[in-house]
Amino acid sequence: MRLLWRLITDHQEPCPDGGDLVSDGGVLLIKRVDEHLGLTRAAAMALGDERRSASVQHSLHSLLAQRIDGLCLGWSDVCDHNVLRNDLVMQTAVGRAAPLASAPTLSRLETGATPGHVTALHEVLMQQFIASHTKPPKERVLDVDATHVPLHGEQQRGHFHADYDNYCYLPLYVFAGQDMLACVLRPSDRDPAAWSAH
C-alpha cells in the first residue's frame, strides 16, 4: 500500500499513516434506522432510570444504543467495548463526542436487569409491531420456538445439551412472520416445548 501510494504521488508527498480508520461504518445506517423507529429511545423510557443522577455520565438511552449497535455489528462480548468506546464512528452513532461507556458500566446495566425490565422491553417490541401495520391484519400466526446459543467459558446456568453437543442456553423466541415479539433467555436444561405466557 505504501509503495502504491509513492508510485501514485511520484515521491512528492509523504505517505499517509492511515489516521483513524474504521471497518464498522455501517453503524451510521443502524443509527438512522433506530432514529426512524425510535426503538432504543422507547426502550430507555420503558426501563426508566433509577440511578443517582449526580453519578451518571452516560444516559440510559446512550448505553442501550451503544450495546445494541455493538451487537448489530457483531461485537457480542461486553469486553469489546473497552476498545469500541474510543471508536469515533461508534461515538458518532451514539451521539457523543467523548469516550462511550466502559465494559464494566455496560456489564452493570445487563446484570441489573429484572423480570420487570424484560416485560417492559417485550411491551416495546409489541408496540413496534403494532405501529408497523397501517391496519390490523385479518390473521396472525405466532411461531414459538427455541434455539440454542453455544457457550464458551463458565457462564452461569450453562448446561450441556446432548442434541446440540455443547454447553448452551436455549432461549425461547416468539415471532409473527419476520417480527420478533418476545425473547426469553433460558438455560438448556429446560424442555424446549415448555413455556408460559407472562
C-alpha positions in Angstrom: 0.0 0.0 0.0 2.8 2.4 0.9 4.6 1.5 -2.3 1.5 2.1 -4.4 1.0 5.5 -2.7 4.5 6.5 -3.5 4.1 5.5 -7.1 0.8 7.5 -7.4 2.3 10.6 -5.8 5.6 10.3 -7.6 7.5 10.7 -4.3 6.3 14.3 -3.9 4.1 13.8 -0.8 4.6 11.9 2.5 3.0 8.6 2.8 -0.2 8.7 5.0 -0.1 6.7 8.2 -3.8 5.7 8.0 -5.1 8.0 10.7 -8.4 7.0 12.3 -9.7 4.0 10.3 -12.9 2.1 11.0 -14.5 -1.0 9.5 -17.8 -0.5 11.2 -19.2 2.4 9.2 -22.5 0.6 8.8 -23.3 1.6 12.4 -24.4 5.0 10.9 -27.1 3.3 8.9 -28.2 1.4 12.1 -28.4 4.8 13.8 -30.7 6.2 11.1 -33.0 3.1 11.3 -33.1 3.5 15.0 -33.9 7.2 14.8 -36.7 6.3 12.4 -38.2 3.6 14.6 -37.3 5.2 17.9 -36.5 1.7 19.3 -33.7 2.5 21.7 -35.4 5.7 22.9 -38.6 3.8 23.6 -36.7 1.0 25.4 -34.9 3.6 27.6 -38.2 5.2 28.5 -39.8 1.8 29.3 -37.0 0.8 31.5 -36.7 4.0 33.4 -33.5 5.2 35.1 -33.2 4.8 38.9 -29.5 5.6 39.0 -28.4 8.6 41.2 -28.3 11.4 38.6 -25.2 13.1 40.2 -23.1 10.0 39.4 -24.4 9.4 35.9 -22.0 10.0 33.0 -23.9 8.1 30.3 -27.7 8.3 29.8 -29.6 5.0 29.7 -30.5 5.8 26.1 -26.8 6.1 25.1 -25.9 2.9 27.0 -28.6 0.9 25.2 -27.7 2.4 21.8 -24.0 1.6 22.4 -24.7 -2.0 23.4 -27.3 -2.7 20.7 -25.1 -1.0 18.0 -22.2 -3.2 19.0 -24.3 -6.4 18.9 -25.6 -5.4 15.4 -22.0 -5.1 14.2 -21.1 -8.5 15.6 -19.3 -7.3 18.8 -21.2 -9.6 21.2 -18.8 -9.5 24.1 -19.1 -6.6 26.5 -15.3 -6.6 26.8 -15.2 -5.4 23.2 -16.4 -2.0 24.3 -13.2 -1.3 26.2 -11.9 -0.6 22.6 -15.1 0.4 20.9 -15.8 3.2 23.4 -13.0 5.2 21.8 -14.1 4.5 18.2 -15.1 7.8 16.6 -17.8 6.3 14.4 -19.4 4.5 17.4 -19.3 7.8 19.3 -21.0 9.5 16.3 -23.7 6.8 16.2 -24.4 7.1 19.9 -24.3 10.9 19.7 -21.4 11.6 22.0 -18.1 13.5 21.3 -16.4 11.7 24.2 -15.5 8.1 25.1 -18.5 5.9 25.4 -19.3 3.6 28.4 -16.7 1.1 29.5 -17.3 -2.7 29.7 -17.9 -2.6 33.4 -20.6 0.0 33.0 -22.4 -2.0 30.3 -22.0 -5.1 32.4 -23.7 -3.4 35.4 -26.5 -2.4 33.0 -27.0 -6.0 31.9 -26.6 -7.7 35.3 -29.0 -5.3 36.9 -31.9 -6.4 34.6 -35.0 -7.6 36.4 -38.0 -9.6 35.2 -39.9 -6.3 35.2 -37.4 -4.9 32.7 -37.9 -7.9 30.5 -41.7 -7.4 30.5 -41.2 -3.7 29.7 -38.9 -4.5 26.7 -41.4 -7.1 25.4 -44.1 -4.4 25.5 -41.8 -2.1 23.4 -41.4 -4.8 20.8 -45.2 -5.4 20.8 -45.8 -1.6 20.3 -43.3 -1.5 17.5 -45.1 -4.5 15.9 -48.5 -2.8 16.1 -47.1 0.5 14.8 -45.7 -1.2 11.7 -49.2 -2.0 10.4 -51.5 0.6 8.9 -54.5 -1.6 9.6 -54.9 -4.7 11.7 -54.2 -8.0 9.9 -57.1 -10.4 9.5 -55.0 -13.2 10.9 -51.6 -13.5 12.6 -49.8 -16.8 13.2 -47.4 -16.8 16.1 -44.3 -19.0 15.8 -42.9 -20.1 19.2 -39.6 -21.8 19.0 -36.4 -22.4 21.0 -32.9 -22.4 19.6 -29.5 -22.9 21.1 -26.8 -20.3 21.9 -23.5 -22.0 22.3 -21.5 -21.0 25.4 -17.7 -20.6 25.6 -16.4 -20.5 29.1 -18.0 -20.7 32.5 -21.3 -18.8 32.0 -23.8 -19.1 34.8 -26.6 -21.7 34.3 -24.8 -23.2 31.3 -25.7 -26.8 30.8 -24.6 -29.5 28.4 -27.3 -30.3 25.8 -26.9 -33.6 24.0 -28.9 -32.6 20.9 -26.6 -29.7 20.2 -23.5 -31.5 21.6 -22.3 -28.5 23.6 -22.9 -26.2 26.5 -25.6 -23.7 25.6 -28.5 -21.5 26.6 -31.9 -22.3 25.0 -33.8 -19.0 24.5 -37.4 -19.0 23.6 -38.5 -16.8 20.7 -41.9 -15.6 19.7 -42.3 -14.4 16.1 -45.1 -13.1 14.0 -43.8 -13.5 10.5 -40.5 -11.7 10.5 -41.3 -9.7 13.6 -39.9 -10.8 16.9 -42.4 -10.2 19.7 -40.6 -11.8 22.6 -37.4 -13.5 23.6 -36.8 -15.2 26.9 -33.3 -16.4 27.8 -33.4 -19.8 29.4 -30.9 -22.4 30.4 -30.7 -25.5 28.2 -31.9 -27.9 31.0 -35.4 -26.9 30.2 -37.8 -28.7 27.9 -37.8 -26.7 24.6 -41.5 -27.1 24.4 -42.1 -25.9 27.9 -43.1 -22.2 28.0 -45.6 -20.0 29.7 -47.2 -16.6 28.8 -46.5 -13.7 31.1 
